[in-house]
């Protein structure tokens, strides 16, 4: 894999105005191998985000990457696109960036570096091209109804008096919204995010991700020490999904993120190189063998059916477990 810019481009960057240079992520040939925390599809393009304000995009299923022009050097934690052009990324300093050209260039829509000592936003979700939510540390919840032109802090919409960190947000097949976070926090909205209720959690440890299972009332939550819980009634009841690891022991690596495909498969990734696959809407998972123990943060499905993973060592590309192409479904 290589970055799609020349040494001349690096030289040109170095001659830019020093004040402007301080505001933008530095172009680096090592960015593709650095810490990357989020990845998403923008049409057939892949867009990944990570440390030092790095945003990379690939138009050949992850083989080659081009570094975008990004007006920050803060760590970026997640990225989402609503179509091939319009996407958002979030990160530290409660930063929210927007791209209108498929991830090639970005502008700042919101930042609050003075709040909570520059605490991060950790995930985001757009339910349509105008309505979005961003969540993060210390119970932060932001909402926009105009494609990010204005972001409003609405943390008080959640009953979260201890300010537990909010780690993941997702929408199920029937349109229900879920937020999960620290200390097993689970919040649900059946009103498109206008009102939220607190659910009884099956686990008192941190939950890092949530994912609709593909069934009309199905949802998965997952987090510390390999804990996965599955519900078929929108979180009213939960069942533990235990995954057998080596020597019959239960999986104990934390799980960070997931992907659902339209043919019913679900993939989860996490620490220690963990990659899990389910073929039954999340009722059971199998470990997909990997040769390294590098921690993984998120994954996306390339247009050619390969899984593209990001994490501790940057970008990793792997073929689907059974070699068959997978159909794309947004998270």
N, C-alpha and C positions, 0 to 999 in steps of 0.2 A: 504494500500500500504506500502511496505517496501523496503529498500535498500538491495541489494544482497551482502553484505559483513558482516563479523563477527567482534566482538570486538577484536579478535586476529589480524585481518587485520589492525584495527585502531592502535593497540599497535605497530605493525610492522612499520606502517607509522611514528610513533613518534620516532622510533629509527634510521630512515634514516639519512643520512648525512645532517647537518643543512643547508648547502648552497643549496643542491638539494631540500630540503624541502621548502625552501623559493621560489623556482621557480615553484612549482607544487601546484595545487588546493588541499586544505585540504579535506580529506575524512570526511563526516559528515552525520549522520543519519537524519539531518534536511534538507538536500539538496532537497529532493523531495517535501518539503513544503515551500521552499524559493522562491524567485523571479525567474521565468523562462520566457524567452523572445522569444524563438524559439523552434520549433519542426518539425521533418521531418521523413519520412519513409525511411528505408534502407532495401529493400526487405520487409520481414514481421516484421522486428524490428522497434521500435520507438526510436528516439534519440532526447533528449531535451537539451537545453543550457540556461545558465542564469548567475546570479550574482556569483562573486568570482571564476570565471573560472569553475563553475560546469557544467559537461556534464554527463547526465544519459542516460542509455539505458534499454529498456524493450523488452523481448521476449515473453511476455504473454499478449499482448494487453493493457499494462498499469497497470496491477495489481501489479507487483513487478518491482523494478528498481535497477540497478547496477550502481555505480558511476565509470566513466572512469578515466584513468590516463591522466591528462591534464597539460601541462607545462606552466600554467599561473594562476594568481589569478585575472585577469582583468574580467570585465563584458563582457559576450558574448551575442550578440544580435540576431543572426540568424544562421541557419544551413541548408544545402542542400546536398542531395546525388544524384549522377548520376546512381548508381547501388547499389547492396546490400553491397558492400565493400567500395567504394570510396566516401568520403564526405568532405565538407569544412564547417568551422564555422568562423564567423567574430565577432569583438568586438572592445573595446576601444584600444587606442594606434595604431589604424589602423592595428589591428592584424588579420592575416589570418592563420587558423590552417587547417591541412589536416589529414584525417584518411584513412588508407588503409585496415582496418579490421572491418568495420561495426560500427565504433564509439567506440571501446574498448580502443584504444590508439590513441594519437594525437601528431603531430609535428608542429613546427612553420615554415610557409613558408614565412611570411612577417610580419614586425612590424616597426613602425616609431613613437616611443613615444615622440620624440622631436617636431614632426610636429603638429601645431595647438593645443598645450598643451594636447596631448594625445587624440584628438578627435576620436569618434568612426566611424567605418564602420557599416552600419545599415542593409544592405541586400546584397544578392548575387544571381547570376544565372549562371548556366552552360548550354550552348546550345548543347554541346556534351561532351564527356569524356575529351577533351583537352581544349576547349574554354570556358572561364569564365569571368564574370564581377563582381566586388564588388563596392558598392557605399556607400556614407556616408556624414558626416557633412562637411560643408564648400565647397560643390561641389565636393567632392572627387570621382573620377572614376578610377578604376584600371582594367587592362585587362591581361589575360594570354592566351597563345596559346599552352602551353605545360603542361597542367594539374597542373599548379601552381608552377612548378620548378622555373619559373621567372614571377614576376608580374611587370607590367609597369604602372606608373601613366599616365593617358591619359585624365585628367580632361579638357584639352583644346579641346577635341573632342566635348564638349557641349558649346553652347552659353549661358554661365551662369556667366556674368561678376560680379554679386553681390555675387557670391559664395553661393547661396541658398543651404540649406541642401537637400540632396537627400535621400529619405526615402524608396522607393520601386521600384523593377524592376521585369518585367515579360515578357513572350513571349506568343503571341497569337497563335491560331491554325494554321494560315498560316505562322508562323515564324517571324512575325513582333515583334520587341522589343520595350518596353515602359519603361521609367523611370519617376517617379513622385516625387514631393518634396515640399519644403517650398514655400509659396506665390503662390500656384496653379501651380507650374512649371510642365510642361509635355513635355517630349522629346520622339521622335520616330525614330527608325531606320528600314529601309527596306533593309539594306545591311549587315545583320548579325552583326551589331554593329560597322562597320567600319566608317560609317558616320551617323550623327544625325541631325534632324531638330527639331525646337521648334514649338510646336503647340499652337494655341490660346486656353487658358484655360477657362472653364465655371465658375471657382470659384477662388477667390483671396486669400482664406485661405489655410492652409497647407493640402496637400494630403499625406496620410500615406501609401496607398497601391494601387496596380494596379493588375488586373487579367483578363486574357482572359475569355470571357463568354462561350466559347465552340462553338460558331458560327464562320464561317470562317473569318469574318471581325468584330467580336464583342469584345468589351473591356469595362471593368468597372474601374473607379477610385473612391476612397473614402477617407474620412479623418475627419476633425474637424466637431463637432456639427452634426454628423449623415449625412453629405453630401455624396451622392452617385450619380454618373453620368454614364450613359450608352451610348455607341456609337455602331452603326451597320456598320460604314464605317471607321474604324481604326482611330477614333479621329477627323475626319473632322467636324463632328457635334455631339453635346452632348445633352442628355435629362436628366433632374433631375429625380431621383427615390426617391420619398418621402415616408417615412415609418411612419405609424401611431403608436404612442405609447399610453400610458394610457390616458384615458379621451379625446381621439381624438387629443391630441397634437402631433406635429411632433417630431420624435426622435432627441435628441440633444447630445447624448453621442458620443464622438469621436470613429471612427472605425479604427482598427489597422492592420488587416490582413484578408486574405480570403483563401478559398479552393474551388476548382471546382472538381466535381466528373464526371466520364465518362457517367453517366446516365442523365446528364444535370442539376443536382442540384448545387447550389452555397451557401456556408456558409460564413458569415462575423462575426467577433468578435471585441469587443472593450471595452471601459470603462464602469463601472457600471454593469458588468456582461452581456453586450449586446451580444446576439447570434441571428443572422438573417439567414433565409433560403429563397432561391428562387427556384422555380420549372419551371421558364420560361426564362432561360438564362439571369437572372439579370434584367428583365424588371420590376419586382416588388418583394418585400421582405415582409416576415412575421416575427414577433418577436417570438422566441421560449422561452417559459416561463422558468425562472430560479429562484431558491429560495434565491439566495444571490446577492449582488451587487459588488462582487469582480471583479476587472478589469482583462480582458483577453487580451493576447498578440498575440497568434497564436493558430492554431489547426491543427490536422492531423487525418486521417482516419485509425483506426486500422484494422488489417486483419479480425477481426470478425464483422466489420461494425459499431463499436462504434466510436463516436467522442472523441478524447482525446484533451483536452484543457489545455493550460498552461498560467500562468499569475501571478498575485499578490500573490496567495496562492499556487504556485507550480502546481502540476498536478491535473486535474479534469477529470474524465471519465464519459461520458454520453451516453446513448443509442440514436440511431438515432430517430428523432422526431416521425416517424410513425412505428418504430420497424422493418423496412425492411433493409436488408443489402444494403450498398452502394458500387458501384464499384469505384476503385481508379483511379484518374487521377492526374498526377504531376502538381504542380503549374506552 
